[in-house]
Amino acid sequence: MVTFFSRFKESKINLKESDLIDSVKNNPSKDRKILLPNKFTLADYEQSVILIHKILSSRSESSYLQMRDYLTSALLIQLFNSYISNSYINEEDSRASFIKEWIRAHISSTLTVPGIAKQLELNPDYLTRIFKKCTGMTMLQYLNHLKIEVATTLLVRTEMSVKQISSRAYFNDSKVFIRKFHQELGLSPTEYRKSYHLIHLNNPHIDPQIPIPKDIADSIDFIPENGNIKENDFLVKK
């Protein structure tokens, strides 16, 4: 039997973080509850963001409450797993985190795995191995994931065409972009834009970890004192 999140049930416990982690390790999975601290650092936030987007967009569903509770359960499990995983950080995990941040800062349409290895002065095979071991995805998959993150933001926050977004999301070919987008999210860019058009209303600013080209990010985040956003080449959505 699977018990999903209930908006009517909540409890608090007072434990040291080390005791909390030990209790999770020592309990069988069938008896395990989702335990989260009030605050913690979320190292891999990508899947959590996708689930939050789904919760926001489920408002248009007829079975909104049931869908929201189900998705919230999935989100809590994702957060719980991330929190527990972070308690086992080692040297390779730290290096993988550094590599991820480096890729975010230097992403471009020409960035490749061999190029990353050369810049970081690491053996390509070693780099690929530890990245896959620590993140669960290949470096190429991560590169594509970052590009799709940029594209999803531009789809819901601007009126740019799919072809324009393809270029500004670091893809050299719009057909490849559409194919990769569908592989990642199960929707075409146009379908995503229609389904997630409410998301930007709930999130007025851009996540700084999404590597959006600075000129576009600045135009999206800029809100004049009178509250009126002037239309520009990017056709920012109000």
CYANA upper distance limits for C-alpha pairs under 8 A (distance plus 0.5 A):
  4 PHE  CA     69 ASP  CA      7.25
  4 PHE  CA     70 TYR  CA      6.57
  4 PHE  CA     73 SER  CA      6.15
  5 PHE  CA     69 ASP  CA      5.98
  5 PHE  CA     70 TYR  CA      7.19
  5 PHE  CA     72 THR  CA      6.98
  5 PHE  CA     73 SER  CA      5.41
  6 SER  CA     69 ASP  CA      7.13
  7 ARG  CA     69 ASP  CA      7.98
 15 LEU  CA     19 ASP  CA      6.69
 15 LEU  CA     20 LEU  CA      6.51
 16 LYS  CA     20 LEU  CA      6.70
 17 GLU  CA     21 ILE  CA      6.77
 17 GLU  CA     37 PRO  CA      8.50
 18 SER  CA     22 ASP  CA      6.69
 19 ASP  CA     23 SER  CA      6.59
 20 LEU  CA     24 VAL  CA      6.93
 21 ILE  CA     25 LYS  CA      6.81
 21 ILE  CA     84 ILE  CA      7.43
 21 ILE  CA     87 SER  CA      8.23
 22 ASP  CA     26 ASN  CA      6.63
 23 SER  CA     27 ASN  CA      6.62
 24 VAL  CA     32 ARG  CA      7.43
 27 ASN  CA     31 ASP  CA      7.11
 27 ASN  CA     32 ARG  CA      6.78
 28 PRO  CA     32 ARG  CA      6.90
 34 ILE  CA     76 LEU  CA      7.69
 34 ILE  CA     77 ILE  CA      7.32
 34 ILE  CA     80 PHE  CA      6.71
 35 LEU  CA     80 PHE  CA      7.20
 36 LEU  CA     79 LEU  CA      8.41
 36 LEU  CA     80 PHE  CA      6.82
 36 LEU  CA     83 TYR  CA      8.03
 40 PHE  CA     83 TYR  CA      7.80
 41 THR  CA     83 TYR  CA      8.25
 42 LEU  CA     79 LEU  CA      8.13
 42 LEU  CA     82 SER  CA      7.22
 42 LEU  CA     83 TYR  CA      7.45
 43 ALA  CA     82 SER  CA      7.79
 43 ALA  CA     86 ASN  CA      7.87
 43 ALA  CA     97 SER  CA      8.48
 44 ASP  CA     82 SER  CA      7.63
 45 TYR  CA     49 VAL  CA      6.70
 46 GLU  CA     50 ILE  CA      7.00
 47 GLN  CA     51 LEU  CA      6.86
 47 GLN  CA     78 GLN  CA      8.09
 48 SER  CA     52 ILE  CA      6.70
 48 SER  CA     75 LEU  CA      6.58
 48 SER  CA     78 GLN  CA      7.02
 48 SER  CA     79 LEU  CA      7.59
 49 VAL  CA     53 HIS  CA      6.67
 50 ILE  CA     54 LYS  CA      6.83
 51 LEU  CA     55 ILE  CA      6.76
 51 LEU  CA     71 LEU  CA      7.23
 51 LEU  CA     72 THR  CA      8.43
 51 LEU  CA     74 ALA  CA      8.01
 51 LEU  CA     75 LEU  CA      6.50
 52 ILE  CA     56 LEU  CA      6.78
 52 ILE  CA     75 LEU  CA      7.80
 53 HIS  CA     57 SER  CA      6.65
 53 HIS  CA    196 TYR  CA      8.11
 53 HIS  CA    199 ILE  CA      7.09
 54 LYS  CA     58 SER  CA      6.49
 54 LYS  CA     71 LEU  CA      7.89
 55 ILE  CA     59 ARG  CA      7.88
 55 ILE  CA     67 MET  CA      8.34
 55 ILE  CA     68 ARG  CA      6.18
 55 ILE  CA     71 LEU  CA      6.64
 55 ILE  CA     72 THR  CA      7.69
 56 LEU  CA    198 LEU  CA      8.09
 56 LEU  CA    199 ILE  CA      6.93
 56 LEU  CA    202 ASN  CA      8.48
 57 SER  CA    195 SER  CA      7.59
 57 SER  CA    196 TYR  CA      6.37
 57 SER  CA    198 LEU  CA      7.16
 57 SER  CA    199 ILE  CA      7.26
 58 SER  CA     64 TYR  CA      6.49
 58 SER  CA     67 MET  CA      7.25
 58 SER  CA     68 ARG  CA      7.15
 59 ARG  CA     64 TYR  CA      6.07
 60 SER  CA     64 TYR  CA      7.61
 61 GLU  CA     67 MET  CA      8.35
 63 SER  CA     67 MET  CA      6.58
 64 TYR  CA     68 ARG  CA      6.36
 65 LEU  CA     69 ASP  CA      6.65
 66 GLN  CA     70 TYR  CA      6.73
 67 MET  CA     71 LEU  CA      6.65
 68 ARG  CA     72 THR  CA      6.41
 69 ASP  CA     73 SER  CA      6.65
 70 TYR  CA     74 ALA  CA      7.01
 71 LEU  CA     75 LEU  CA      6.68
 72 THR  CA     76 LEU  CA      6.59
 73 SER  CA     77 ILE  CA      6.71
 74 ALA  CA     78 GLN  CA      6.67
 75 LEU  CA     79 LEU  CA      6.68
 76 LEU  CA     80 PHE  CA      6.48
 77 ILE  CA     81 ASN  CA      6.57
 78 GLN  CA     82 SER  CA      6.67
 79 LEU  CA     83 TYR  CA      6.58
 80 PHE  CA     84 ILE  CA      6.73
 81 ASN  CA     85 SER  CA      6.47
 82 SER  CA     86 ASN  CA      6.66
 83 TYR  CA     87 SER  CA      7.45
 84 ILE  CA     88 TYR  CA      8.08
 85 SER  CA     89 ILE  CA      7.94
 89 ILE  CA     93 ASP  CA      6.10
 89 ILE  CA     94 SER  CA      7.38
 90 ASN  CA     94 SER  CA      6.77
 91 GLU  CA     95 ARG  CA      6.75
 92 GLU  CA     96 ALA  CA      6.60
 92 GLU  CA    130 ILE  CA      7.04
 92 GLU  CA    134 CYS  CA      7.73
 93 ASP  CA     97 SER  CA      6.68
 93 ASP  CA    134 CYS  CA      6.20
 94 SER  CA     98 PHE  CA      6.78
 95 ARG  CA     99 ILE  CA      6.72
 96 ALA  CA    100 LYS  CA      6.73
 96 ALA  CA    130 ILE  CA      7.36
 96 ALA  CA    131 PHE  CA      6.00
 96 ALA  CA    134 CYS  CA      7.00
 96 ALA  CA    135 THR  CA      8.02
 97 SER  CA    101 GLU  CA      6.85
 98 PHE  CA    102 TRP  CA      6.61
 99 ILE  CA    103 ILE  CA      6.65
100 LYS  CA    104 ARG  CA      6.81
101 GLU  CA    105 ALA  CA      6.79
102 TRP  CA    106 HIS  CA      6.70
103 ILE  CA    107 ILE  CA      5.93
103 ILE  CA    116 ILE  CA      8.27
103 ILE  CA    143 LEU  CA      8.20
104 ARG  CA    146 LEU  CA      8.07
104 ARG  CA    209 GLN  CA      7.89
104 ARG  CA    210 ILE  CA      8.01
104 ARG  CA    211 PRO  CA      6.37
105 ALA  CA    211 PRO  CA      7.52
106 HIS  CA    111 LEU  CA      8.37
107 ILE  CA    111 LEU  CA      6.67
107 ILE  CA    143 LEU  CA      8.30
107 ILE  CA    170 TYR  CA      8.28
107 ILE  CA    211 PRO  CA      7.86
108 SER  CA    170 TYR  CA      6.00
109 SER  CA    170 TYR  CA      4.74
109 SER  CA    171 PHE  CA      6.05
109 SER  CA    172 ASN  CA      6.83
111 LEU  CA    115 GLY  CA      6.87
111 LEU  CA    116 ILE  CA      7.63
112 THR  CA    116 ILE  CA      6.71
112 THR  CA    140 LEU  CA      8.32
113 VAL  CA    117 ALA  CA      6.75
113 VAL  CA    124 PRO  CA      7.85
113 VAL  CA    139 MET  CA      7.24
113 VAL  CA    140 LEU  CA      7.45
114 PRO  CA    118 LYS  CA      6.68
114 PRO  CA    124 PRO  CA      6.64
115 GLY  CA    119 GLN  CA      6.74
116 ILE  CA    120 LEU  CA      6.65
117 ALA  CA    121 GLU  CA      6.30
117 ALA  CA    122 LEU  CA      5.55
117 ALA  CA    123 ASN  CA      6.73
117 ALA  CA    124 PRO  CA      5.75
117 ALA  CA    127 LEU  CA      7.20
118 LYS  CA    122 LEU  CA      6.96
118 LYS  CA    123 ASN  CA      8.37
118 LYS  CA    124 PRO  CA      8.38
122 LEU  CA    126 TYR  CA      7.65
122 LEU  CA    127 LEU  CA      6.82
123 ASN  CA    127 LEU  CA      6.53
124 PRO  CA    128 THR  CA      6.55
125 ASP  CA    129 ARG  CA      6.59
126 TYR  CA    130 ILE  CA      6.73
127 LEU  CA    131 PHE  CA      6.60
128 THR  CA    132 LYS  CA      6.67
128 THR  CA    138 THR  CA      7.29
128 THR  CA    139 MET  CA      7.09
129 ARG  CA    133 LYS  CA      6.62
130 ILE  CA    134 CYS  CA      6.49
131 PHE  CA    135 THR  CA      6.36
131 PHE  CA    136 GLY  CA      8.12
131 PHE  CA    137 MET  CA      7.80
131 PHE  CA    138 THR  CA      7.17
131 PHE  CA    139 MET  CA      7.21
132 LYS  CA    136 GLY  CA      5.49
132 LYS  CA    137 MET  CA      5.45
132 LYS  CA    138 THR  CA      5.52
132 LYS  CA    139 MET  CA      7.70
133 LYS  CA    137 MET  CA      8.33
137 MET  CA    141 GLN  CA      6.54
137 MET  CA    142 TYR  CA      7.02
138 THR  CA    142 TYR  CA      6.79
139 MET  CA    143 LEU  CA      6.62
140 LEU  CA    144 ASN  CA      6.74
141 GLN  CA    145 HIS  CA      6.53
142 TYR  CA    146 LEU  CA      6.72
143 LEU  CA    147 LYS  CA      6.88
144 ASN  CA    148 ILE  CA      6.65
144 ASN  CA    180 LYS  CA      7.91
145 HIS  CA    149 GLU  CA      6.72
145 HIS  CA    184 GLU  CA      7.92
146 LEU  CA    150 VAL  CA      6.96
146 LEU  CA    210 ILE  CA      7.66
146 LEU  CA    211 PRO  CA      7.87
147 LYS  CA    151 ALA  CA      6.81
147 LYS  CA    169 ALA  CA      5.75
147 LYS  CA    170 TYR  CA      6.78
147 LYS  CA    171 PHE  CA      8.11
148 ILE  CA    152 THR  CA      6.59
148 ILE  CA    169 ALA  CA      7.61
148 ILE  CA    180 LYS  CA      8.46
148 ILE  CA    181 PHE  CA      6.72
148 ILE  CA    184 GLU  CA      8.26
149 GLU  CA    153 THR  CA      6.89
149 GLU  CA    210 ILE  CA      7.13
150 VAL  CA    154 LEU  CA      6.85
150 VAL  CA    169 ALA  CA      6.05
150 VAL  CA    210 ILE  CA      6.72
150 VAL  CA    211 PRO  CA      7.00
150 VAL  CA    212 ILE  CA      6.09
151 ALA  CA    155 LEU  CA      6.56
151 ALA  CA    165 ILE  CA      6.60
151 ALA  CA    166 SER  CA      7.59
151 ALA  CA    168 ARG  CA      8.38
151 ALA  CA    169 ALA  CA      5.98
152 THR  CA    156 VAL  CA      6.96
152 THR  CA    189 PRO  CA      8.25
152 THR  CA    192 TYR  CA      8.16
152 THR  CA    193 ARG  CA      8.31
153 THR  CA    157 ARG  CA      6.37
154 LEU  CA    158 THR  CA      5.83
154 LEU  CA    159 GLU  CA      8.39
154 LEU  CA    160 MET  CA      7.81
154 LEU  CA    165 ILE  CA      7.19
155 LEU  CA    159 GLU  CA      7.55
155 LEU  CA    160 MET  CA      7.73
155 LEU  CA    162 VAL  CA      8.35
155 LEU  CA    165 ILE  CA      7.99
155 LEU  CA    189 PRO  CA      7.83
155 LEU  CA    192 TYR  CA      8.20
155 LEU  CA    193 ARG  CA      5.98
156 VAL  CA    193 ARG  CA      6.24
156 VAL  CA    196 TYR  CA      7.15
156 VAL  CA    197 HIS  CA      5.90
156 VAL  CA    198 LEU  CA      8.30
156 VAL  CA    199 ILE  CA      7.52
156 VAL  CA    200 HIS  CA      6.64
156 VAL  CA    237 LYS  CA      8.32
157 ARG  CA    200 HIS  CA      6.50
157 ARG  CA    220 ILE  CA      7.70
157 ARG  CA    236 VAL  CA      6.71
157 ARG  CA    237 LYS  CA      5.91
158 THR  CA    220 ILE  CA      8.37
158 THR  CA    234 PHE  CA      6.84
158 THR  CA    235 LEU  CA      6.11
158 THR  CA    236 VAL  CA      4.81
158 THR  CA    237 LYS  CA      5.49
159 GLU  CA    234 PHE  CA      7.25
159 GLU  CA    235 LEU  CA      5.61
159 GLU  CA    236 VAL  CA      6.69
159 GLU  CA    237 LYS  CA      6.98
160 MET  CA    164 GLN  CA      6.48
160 MET  CA    165 ILE  CA      6.75
160 MET  CA    234 PHE  CA      6.44
160 MET  CA    235 LEU  CA      6.99
161 SER  CA    165 ILE  CA      6.68
162 VAL  CA    166 SER  CA      6.54
162 VAL  CA    174 SER  CA      8.23
162 VAL  CA    189 PRO  CA      7.42
162 VAL  CA    190 THR  CA      8.02
163 LYS  CA    167 SER  CA      7.12
163 LYS  CA    174 SER  CA      6.26
164 GLN  CA    168 ARG  CA      6.85
165 ILE  CA    169 ALA  CA      6.31
166 SER  CA    170 TYR  CA      7.22
166 SER  CA    171 PHE  CA      5.91
166 SER  CA    172 ASN  CA      7.95
166 SER  CA    173 ASP  CA      7.72
166 SER  CA    174 SER  CA      5.88
166 SER  CA    177 PHE  CA      6.48
167 SER  CA    171 PHE  CA      5.78
167 SER  CA    172 ASN  CA      6.73
167 SER  CA    173 ASP  CA      8.11
167 SER  CA    174 SER  CA      7.86
168 ARG  CA    212 ILE  CA      8.42
168 ARG  CA    213 PRO  CA      7.49
169 ALA  CA    212 ILE  CA      7.87
171 PHE  CA    176 VAL  CA      8.04
171 PHE  CA    177 PHE  CA      6.59
172 ASN  CA    176 VAL  CA      8.50
173 ASP  CA    177 PHE  CA      6.78
174 SER  CA    178 ILE  CA      6.70
175 LYS  CA    179 ARG  CA      6.78
176 VAL  CA    180 LYS  CA      6.57
177 PHE  CA    181 PHE  CA      6.44
178 ILE  CA    182 HIS  CA      6.73
178 ILE  CA    188 SER  CA      6.91
178 ILE  CA    189 PRO  CA      7.14
179 ARG  CA    183 GLN  CA      6.76
179 ARG  CA    188 SER  CA      8.48
180 LYS  CA    184 GLU  CA      6.69
181 PHE  CA    185 LEU  CA      6.65
181 PHE  CA    186 GLY  CA      8.05
181 PHE  CA    187 LEU  CA      7.66
181 PHE  CA    188 SER  CA      6.99
181 PHE  CA    189 PRO  CA      7.25
182 HIS  CA    186 GLY  CA      5.16
182 HIS  CA    187 LEU  CA      5.37
182 HIS  CA    188 SER  CA      5.70
182 HIS  CA    189 PRO  CA      8.04
183 GLN  CA    187 LEU  CA      8.43
187 LEU  CA    191 GLU  CA      6.27
187 LEU  CA    192 TYR  CA      6.37
188 SER  CA    192 TYR  CA      6.63
189 PRO  CA    193 ARG  CA      6.70
190 THR  CA    194 LYS  CA      6.91
191 GLU  CA    195 SER  CA      6.64
192 TYR  CA    196 TYR  CA      6.35
193 ARG  CA    197 HIS  CA      6.18
198 LEU  CA    202 ASN  CA      7.66
199 ILE  CA    203 ASN  CA      7.10
200 HIS  CA    204 PRO  CA      6.56
204 PRO  CA    221 ASP  CA      7.92
205 HIS  CA    220 ILE  CA      8.02
205 HIS  CA    221 ASP  CA      6.09
206 ILE  CA    210 ILE  CA      8.14
206 ILE  CA    217 ALA  CA      7.43
206 ILE  CA    220 ILE  CA      8.11
206 ILE  CA    221 ASP  CA      7.21
212 ILE  CA    216 ILE  CA      7.45
212 ILE  CA    217 ALA  CA      6.48
213 PRO  CA    217 ALA  CA      6.74
214 LYS  CA    218 ASP  CA      6.44
215 ASP  CA    219 SER  CA      6.90
216 ILE  CA    220 ILE  CA      6.76
216 ILE  CA    234 PHE  CA      7.60
217 ALA  CA    221 ASP  CA      6.67
218 ASP  CA    222 PHE  CA      6.45
219 SER  CA    234 PHE  CA      8.41
219 SER  CA    236 VAL  CA      7.87
220 ILE  CA    236 VAL  CA      6.66
222 PHE  CA    229 ILE  CA      8.03
223 ILE  CA    227 GLY  CA      6.42
223 ILE  CA    228 ASN  CA      7.43
223 ILE  CA    229 ILE  CA      6.41
224 PRO  CA    228 ASN  CA      6.66
224 PRO  CA    229 ILE  CA      6.95
229 ILE  CA    236 VAL  CA      8.46
229 ILE  CA    238 LYS  CA      7.60
231 GLU  CA    235 LEU  CA      6.00
231 GLU  CA    236 VAL  CA      6.93
232 ASN  CA    236 VAL  CA      7.60
